[in-house]
Amino acid sequence: MQEIKQHNHYNYKDLSTLFSLLSSELRLKIIHLLCQNESTVGEIVAQVDATKFNVSQQLRQLEQGGIIERKKLGRFVYCKLNYTINWEQLEQLRSNISTTVTSLHGSNRIKDATPSILCPI
């Protein structure tokens, strides 16, 4: 557990919010779609098999969490990923957790799981 304690520069509150936003299957579908390109709300609704109301709620949460940006142009609302999120910090945290789990696994403190299952890349 020393690995985690050495990295006090994480903003755990922000990471907790991010993980919470990533915990919804529908929000993950929306994020995956927006990874490909900017889309209108209507295009997102057509792609993710959900109601416009539900998609709009999820988009609002993603926008409030800073994961996406929305802009209205005429009658359409366009959505795109916010690339200012510190994805590098998230990846570094994942790597540190994986290293810690590997270390614990090697010392037989974790016996019934493998690091690749707990922390897939």
C-alpha positions in Angstrom: 0.0 0.0 0.0 3.0 2.3 0.1 2.7 2.9 -3.6 -0.6 4.7 -3.2 0.6 6.8 -0.2 3.5 8.1 -2.1 1.3 9.8 -4.7 -0.4 12.5 -2.6 -0.6 14.9 -5.6 -3.9 13.4 -6.9 -7.1 15.4 -6.5 -9.1 12.5 -5.2 -12.3 14.5 -5.2 -12.1 15.2 -8.9 -11.1 11.6 -9.6 -14.1 10.4 -7.6 -16.4 12.7 -9.6 -14.9 11.4 -12.8 -15.3 7.7 -11.8 -18.9 8.4 -10.8 -19.6 9.9 -14.2 -18.0 6.9 -15.9 -20.1 4.5 -14.0 -23.1 4.7 -16.3 -23.4 2.5 -19.3 -25.3 5.2 -21.2 -22.8 7.9 -20.4 -20.0 5.5 -21.5 -21.7 5.0 -24.8 -22.1 8.7 -25.3 -18.4 9.3 -24.4 -17.4 6.6 -26.9 -19.5 8.1 -29.6 -18.0 11.6 -28.9 -14.5 10.1 -29.0 -15.1 9.6 -32.7 -16.4 13.1 -33.5 -18.6 16.0 -32.4 -22.3 15.1 -32.6 -25.6 16.7 -32.2 -28.0 15.6 -29.5 -30.2 14.0 -32.2 -27.3 12.1 -33.6 -26.4 10.8 -30.1 -30.0 9.8 -29.4 -30.1 7.8 -32.7 -26.8 6.0 -31.9 -27.2 5.1 -28.3 -30.8 3.7 -28.3 -32.2 5.9 -25.6 -34.8 8.6 -25.3 -34.0 12.2 -26.0 -35.0 13.0 -22.4 -32.6 10.4 -21.0 -29.7 11.4 -23.3 -30.2 15.1 -22.4 -30.1 14.3 -18.7 -26.8 12.3 -19.2 -25.3 15.1 -21.3 -26.1 17.6 -18.6 -24.3 15.5 -16.0 -21.3 15.0 -18.3 -21.2 18.8 -19.0 -21.5 19.7 -15.3 -18.7 17.2 -14.6 -16.5 18.8 -17.3 -16.3 15.8 -19.5 -18.1 17.3 -22.5 -18.8 20.7 -23.9 -22.1 21.7 -25.5 -22.8 24.6 -27.8 -26.0 25.6 -29.6 -25.9 26.6 -33.2 -29.3 27.5 -34.6 -31.7 24.7 -33.8 -29.0 22.2 -33.0 -27.0 21.5 -29.8 -23.5 20.1 -30.6 -21.6 18.1 -28.1 -17.8 17.3 -28.0 -15.4 15.8 -25.5 -13.6 18.3 -23.3 -9.9 17.4 -23.8 -8.7 19.5 -20.9 -9.5 16.8 -18.4 -6.4 15.4 -16.9 -6.6 12.0 -18.5 -2.8 11.6 -17.9 -3.4 11.8 -14.1 -6.1 9.2 -14.4 -3.8 6.9 -16.4 -1.0 7.4 -13.9 -3.4 6.5 -11.0 -4.5 3.4 -12.9 -0.8 2.4 -13.4 0.0 2.9 -9.8 -3.0 0.8 -8.7 -1.9 -1.9 -11.1 1.7 -1.8 -9.7 0.4 -2.1 -6.2 -1.9 -5.0 -7.0 1.0 -6.8 -8.8 3.2 -6.2 -5.7 0.5 -7.6 -3.4 -0.1 -10.5 -5.7 3.6 -11.3 -5.7 3.7 -11.3 -1.9 0.7 -13.7 -1.7 -1.4 -11.0 0.0 -3.8 -11.4 -3.0 -4.3 -15.0 -4.0 -7.4 -15.4 -6.0 -7.2 -12.6 -8.5 -4.7 -11.5 -11.2 -3.7 -7.9 -11.7 -4.9 -8.0 -15.3 -8.4 -8.8 -14.2 -8.5 -6.1 -11.5 -6.9 -3.4 -13.5 -7.2 -4.1 -17.2 -5.5 -1.8 -19.7 
